[in-house]
Amino acid sequence: MSVEQAPVQRADFDQVMVPNYAPAAFIPVRGQGSRVWDQAGRELIDFAGGIAVNVLGHAHPALVGALTEQASKLWHVSNVFTNEPALRLAHKLIDATFAERVFFCNSGAEANEAAFKLARRVAFDRFGTEKYEIIAALNSFHGRTLFTVNVGGQSKYSDGFGPKITGITHVPYNDLAALKAAVSDKTCAVVLEPIQGEGGVLPAELAYLQGARELCDANDALLVFDEVQTGMGRSGHLFAYQHYGVTPDILTSAKSLGGGFPIAAMLTTEALAKHLVVGTHGTTYGGNPLACAVAEAVIDVINTPHVLVGVNAKHEQFKARLQQIGTQYGIFSEVRGLGLLIGCVLSDAFKGRAKDVFNAAEKENLMVLQAGPDVVRFAPSLVVEEADINEGLDRFERAVKTLTQA
Ligand SMILES: *Cc1c(COP(=O)(O)O)cnc(C)c1O
């Protein structure tokens, strides 16, 4: 029997929530595949995917099945005990990647926090107290905990929270000479997103990642790839490092890993993992059976040639149409990205107006994303249907037409 709920509206947000977000004017209440319905029954097409999270769309039967089956069995036992879904999921991630060991947690920030702590601990154990410097890229994003905002290369996220975490250097992305100049025997890790997501859907150049790998090897530093946004099939490979053929020492995954259920993972080798001995790190919820059961279903569906080949085909469909729209209306200077992480860079005439594009799309019943003020980002479900892509891009073209002819 369902209990009668008091009605709530968007206006309630400003009354009851901390004002750190500015959500859209409507409230989504239901989703199916790549369609979402709001409180008024309005149907929208979802090319935002919950910010690269809803990797199989909404209410995918395999995920609903895994969640409901596990929900009636066992939700949580803490890490005082292990559990079957966590062990199965770890096996699947290890079988599919370079990794030999897995640490589960609940968010991208936590996975990166674990990665940075592991890198510093390995350097401490192997080389002593002086090797703790982390080199990261300007404009990168690694999460919102104190450590991760400090490693992230956007000071607007780390200013005003007291003393900064020291031993972190930022260098321009895709600039191998700058990275080379920054790396030293004090460097414990170089941290990179294979594609800068929040920073504007900016893919790394292959030579940059290869060069970073060589610099790390030459300086006894670890290469950390933050694949929180690029992982779990989004690039057309299970992880973007597999697209580039450059293997990190530590990889972090979150967002799409749970397809909408919170879970994250840090993947690494056995030789590095052994430095996190009992008691050095932990989490209460991390790797709980409910989250792991869902993520297992996600990887089972995604890590198949059918889905991954489909991502590349859908990329071409998006890219061709977005380039046509960009040229026809003079709104984009470039369409970039891999797989189903696509960024449309606004032309000079529309610089700074990604939010206006977001709003115009919403008026046409389409959900898209920004990646900063100058890039419109698409991160749809990896199994979005061709008809939904065409209909969504029709809506997008109408939005662009209205905006550019206003
Ligand atoms: C979203 C994101 C994070 C942070 O993930 P949360 O789950 O929000 O903590 C970290 N790194 C990258 C590259 C991301 O895109």
The ligand as an SDF file (V2000), in Angstrom:
LIG
                    3D

 15 15  0  0  0  0  0  0  0  0999 V2000
   32.2580   13.3880  -12.4310 C   0  0  0  0  0  0  0  0  0  0  0  0
   33.7160   13.2500  -12.3610 C   0  0  0  0  0  0  0  0  0  0  0  0
   34.3690   13.0640  -11.1250 C   0  0  0  0  0  0  0  0  0  0  0  0
   33.6450   13.1260   -9.8000 C   0  0  0  0  0  0  0  0  0  0  0  0
   32.7260   12.0860   -9.6660 O   0  0  0  0  0  0  0  0  0  0  0  0
   31.6500   12.1710   -8.4720 P   0  0  0  0  0  0  0  0  0  0  0  0
   30.9160   10.8730   -8.5680 O   0  0  0  0  0  0  0  0  0  0  0  0
   30.7970   13.3640   -8.7580 O   0  0  0  0  0  0  0  0  0  0  0  0
   32.3940   12.3220   -7.2180 O   0  0  0  0  0  0  0  0  0  0  0  0
   35.7340   12.8590  -11.1250 C   0  0  0  0  0  0  0  0  0  0  0  0
   36.4250   12.8390  -12.2790 N   0  0  0  0  0  0  0  0  0  0  0  0
   35.8420   13.0100  -13.4800 C   0  0  0  0  0  0  0  0  0  0  0  0
   36.6730   12.9460  -14.7270 C   0  0  0  0  0  0  0  0  0  0  0  0
   34.4700   13.2370  -13.5620 C   0  0  0  0  0  0  0  0  0  0  0  0
   33.8960   13.4470  -14.7360 O   0  0  0  0  0  0  0  0  0  0  0  0
  1  2  1  0
  2  3  1  0
  2 14  2  0
  3  4  1  0
  3 10  2  0
  4  5  1  0
  5  6  1  0
  6  7  2  0
  6  8  1  0
  6  9  1  0
 10 11  1  0
 11 12  2  0
 12 13  1  0
 12 14  1  0
 14 15  1  0
M  END
$$$$
